[in-house]
Amino acid sequence: MTGMTEAEGGKVKVLDLSGNFVKELSLPGVFREEYRPDLIKKAVLAIQSHRLQPKGTDPLAGRRTSAESWGVGRGLSRVPRIKNGRRAARVPQAVGGRRAHPPKTEKVLKRKINDKERHKAIRSAIAATMNPELVRSRGHRFSDELTLPIVVENSLVTLEKTREVEDFFQTIGIGDDLLRARERKIRAGKGKMRGRRYKRKKSALIVISGDEAPETEIKITASARNLPGVDISYLDALNAELLAPGTHPGRLTIWTESSFMKLGEL
């Protein structure tokens, strides 16, 4: 499953900012990569695990007490009891006692993945962006006339205004995907009280190479970041999570002409 149905004959059409076809490019071989959702999921989970923070209890929690056992011969269990009283303390089975197996900061939270697996996962996720069935199954909305992959002239990086980027999305037929991403969902559970009340869907990913224009003229990184769910990434910084958010491959991806030609190096 590589989505070869859209680019017939190994050719891809390049769009200008008005949505018109201006030229054709050869399809890089990375789009013929085998579809491996298992490797993609493994790579995404490895990335997510690096954002986890270690947590653990105070080593003295539940131990700051004067409790001592009374010993034998009193007809009572030999648990530690606080001085000037008889309430049990310190032991895990006592109210207010220590925990038997508390979380520890030494726990290894980061998952590892082999470099060859990680690279193959990225290539497989890139190939999945070309399959219209996978892209629609993620919930993305785009025009039936739009062929995948979406390649745009390098002038895309010079758009300075967010409105210009949004108008371009409408022109090429993915404006409905922005409307879908604008809808916010209230999170279930206590996460609502912890600074993450709303969940928002992912929209298009814009991939640039950095060679489209001088660094001072690349405006897309600032103008597109305010659009809901839209991410911008340099080709060298692509990872499995950007291409398959939530471990689900098939993200709606827009390539600049320069970044698309550089895909041949993969």
C-alpha positions, -999 to +999 in steps of 0.1 A: +000+000+000+020+030-012-007+052-028+008+050-064-027+056-079-025+094-077+009+099-095+005+080-127+036+073-147+058+083-118+052+121-124+040+146-100+024+180-109+037+212-093+013+239-084+018+276-082+002+299-056-029+302-078-034+265-078-024+261-115-002+233-128+032+247-139+055+217-143+060+181-136+086+164-114+097+128-112+084+108-082+112+101-057+117+065-049+109+070-012+072+071-021+075+034-032+086+024+003+068-005+020+039+005+043+049-004+078+024+009+104+041-012+131+074+005+127+057+039+124+039+034+157+071+022+174+090+053+162+063+077+173+060+061+208+098+064+211+096+101+204+067+106+228+085+088+256+114+113+255+089+140+267+080+121+299+093+135+331+105+112+359+085+113+391+089+097+425+080+101+462+101+115+490+123+087+503+112+096+539+075+099+531+056+079+558+088+074+578+089+106+598+072+092+629+081+082+665+064+049+661+080+018+677+067-017+682+055-026+717+069-061+714+052-093+724+030-102+754+003-074+750-022-093+729-017-068+700+001-071+667+037-061+667+033-032+643+050+001+651+028+024+672+033+062+678+045+073+712+019+085+737-008+066+717-016+033+701-022+042+665-001+021+640+023+040+617+052+036+593+042+002+579+023+001+545-008-015+560-013+013+585-033+045+578-008+072+571+020+047+567+045+046+539+037+031+505+049-003+498+062+003+463+060+040+454+070+054+420+107+059+417+127+085+397+151+057+386+125+041+364+135+041+328+108+059+308+125+064+275+120+038+248+147+030+223+145+023+186+172+012+162+184+038+137+175+015+107+140+010+121+136+048+127+148+057+092+125+031+076+096+043+097+101+079+084+103+067+048+072+046+052+053+075+068+064+097+038+050+071+014+018+070+034+012+107+028+006+099-009-022+074-003-056+092-004-073+064+014-049+067+044-051+105+044-089+105+044-090+078+071-071+102+094-100+126+089-084+151+065-106+168+041-094+178+006-109+183-029-114+152-050-096+170-079-065+174-058-038+148-065-014+136-039+014+143-031+009+181-031+039+199-044+040+237-046+065+262-061+092+276-038+074+309-037+052+294-010+078+302+016+076+339+010+040+343+021+041+368+049+005+369+061-016+342+077-045+352+055-024+346+024-016+311+036-052+304+044-063+317+010-038+294-007-052+265+012-087+274+000-074+278-036-059+243-038-089+226-021-079+219+015-097+248+032-122+224+047-094+208+066-087+240+084-123+243+094-122+207+108-091+215+128-107+247+143-132+226+162-120+221+197-130+192+219-131+193+257-109+166+271-124+140+293-111+135+328-090+156+352-067+168+324-092+196+320-079+210+353-043+207+344-037+231+316-049+209+288-086+214+287-090+213+249-079+189+223-074+201+188-070+181+156-040+181+133-043+197+099-017+200+071+020+197+074+042+220+053+076+207+045+104+231+034+141+226+027+154+260+036+169+264+001+138+279-015+150+315-007+175+334+014+169+329+051+156+364+056+128+358+029+114+326+044+082+339+061+061+308+060+073+296+094+057+327+111+027+332+088+014+296+090+019+287+126-013+306+137-034+283+115-051+256+137-034+223+134-009+234+108+028+225+114+059+236+095+090+215+094+123+216+076+130+184+056+161+176+078+139+178+109+112+155+098+103+127+122+077+100+124+054+119+148+051+149+125+042+126+096+019+103+117+005+122+147-009+099+173+008+069+155-017+072+127+000+075+093-013+095+063-010+131+073-020+157+047+014+170+036+024+200+014+059+199-001+078+228-016+095+220-049+129+222-033+121+198-005+104+174-028+135+172-050+157+166-020+135+136-011+155+117-037+184+117-013+164+095+011 
